[in-house]
Amino acid sequence: MSDHGFAALDIGLAFGVILGVAIWQLVRVKRSIRRDREDASRKPPGP
């Protein structure tokens, strides 16, 4: 494999991992927000 091909593959893999982790965190935060909202709607309002 040429040096340019290896560099492109290496950078692509690094960005792919970073993008995957970012999307995973976004989904996790959105689920957490939805769960908090559902929990808040179930509880009766406090005094």
Backbone hydrogen bonds in HBPLUS format (Angstrom, degrees):
<---DONOR---> <-ACCEPTOR-->    atom                        ^
c    i                          cat <-CA-CA->   ^        H-A-AA   ^      H-
h    n   atom  resd res      DA  || num        DHA   H-A  angle D-A-AA Bond
n    s   type  num  typ     dist DA aas  dist angle  dist       angle   num
A0006-PHE N   A0002-SER O   2.94 MM   4  6.17 161.2  1.97 151.9 157.0     1
A0007-ALA N   A0003-ASP O   2.93 MM   4  6.07 157.2  1.98 144.7 151.2     2
A0008-ALA N   A0004-HIS O   2.95 MM   4  6.12 160.5  1.99 147.7 152.6     3
A0009-LEU N   A0005-GLY O   2.97 MM   4  6.15 158.4  2.02 145.8 152.0     4
A0010-ASP N   A0006-PHE O   2.85 MM   4  6.00 160.9  1.89 150.1 155.6     5
A0011-ILE N   A0007-ALA O   2.91 MM   4  6.09 167.8  1.93 153.0 155.9     6
A0012-GLY N   A0008-ALA O   2.85 MM   4  5.89 156.3  1.90 143.5 151.2     7
A0013-LEU N   A0009-LEU O   2.90 MM   4  6.08 156.7  1.95 148.9 154.5     8
A0014-ALA N   A0010-ASP O   3.07 MM   4  6.29 158.2  2.12 145.0 151.1     9
A0015-PHE N   A0011-ILE O   2.92 MM   4  6.16 168.8  1.94 155.9 158.4    10
A0016-GLY N   A0012-GLY O   2.86 MM   4  5.93 149.4  1.96 142.1 151.5    11
A0017-VAL N   A0013-LEU O   2.98 MM   4  6.18 157.1  2.04 149.0 153.4    12
A0018-ILE N   A0014-ALA O   3.03 MM   4  6.29 165.7  2.05 151.0 155.1    13
A0019-LEU N   A0015-PHE O   2.84 MM   4  5.94 163.8  1.86 149.6 154.3    14
A0020-GLY N   A0016-GLY O   2.93 MM   4  6.02 156.3  1.98 143.2 150.1    15
A0021-VAL N   A0017-VAL O   2.96 MM   4  6.19 161.0  2.00 153.4 157.6    16
A0022-ALA N   A0018-ILE O   2.98 MM   4  6.18 157.3  2.03 148.0 154.7    17
A0023-ILE N   A0019-LEU O   2.99 MM   4  6.20 161.8  2.02 151.8 155.9    18
A0024-TRP N   A0020-GLY O   2.98 MM   4  6.13 158.7  2.03 145.9 152.3    19
A0025-GLN N   A0021-VAL O   2.94 MM   4  6.15 159.5  1.99 150.2 155.0    20
A0026-LEU N   A0022-ALA O   3.00 MM   4  6.22 156.0  2.06 146.0 152.7    21
A0027-VAL N   A0023-ILE O   2.99 MM   4  6.24 163.6  2.01 154.1 157.4    22
A0028-ARG N   A0024-TRP O   2.98 MM   4  6.16 157.1  2.03 146.2 153.1    23
A0029-VAL N   A0025-GLN O   2.89 MM   4  6.11 158.9  1.94 152.4 157.2    24
A0030-LYS N   A0026-LEU O   2.98 MM   4  6.17 162.5  2.01 150.2 155.2    25
A0031-ARG N   A0027-VAL O   2.98 MM   4  6.18 156.7  2.03 148.8 154.7    26
A0032-SER N   A0028-ARG O   3.02 MM   4  6.22 154.5  2.08 143.9 151.0    27
A0033-ILE N   A0029-VAL O   2.92 MM   4  6.19 158.3  1.97 153.5 158.7    28
A0034-ARG N   A0030-LYS O   3.00 MM   4  6.20 162.4  2.03 146.5 151.4    29
A0035-ARG N   A0031-ARG O   2.89 MM   4  6.08 157.4  1.95 148.3 154.6    30
A0036-ASP N   A0032-SER O   2.94 MM   4  6.16 157.5  1.99 147.5 153.5    31
A0037-ARG N   A0033-ILE O   2.96 MM   4  6.21 156.9  2.02 150.8 156.9    32
A0038-GLU N   A0034-ARG O   2.97 MM   4  6.21 156.5  2.03 148.1 154.3    33
A0039-ASP N   A0035-ARG O   2.93 MM   4  6.14 159.0  1.97 149.3 155.2    34
A0040-ALA N   A0036-ASP O   2.94 MM   4  6.10 154.5  2.01 144.9 152.0    35
A0041-SER N   A0037-ARG O   2.98 MM   4  6.18 145.8  2.10 143.3 152.2    36
A0042-ARG N   A0038-GLU O   3.15 MM   4  6.36 137.8  2.34 141.8 152.0    37
A0043-LYS N   A0039-ASP O   3.31 MM   4  6.54 147.3  2.43 145.4 152.5    38
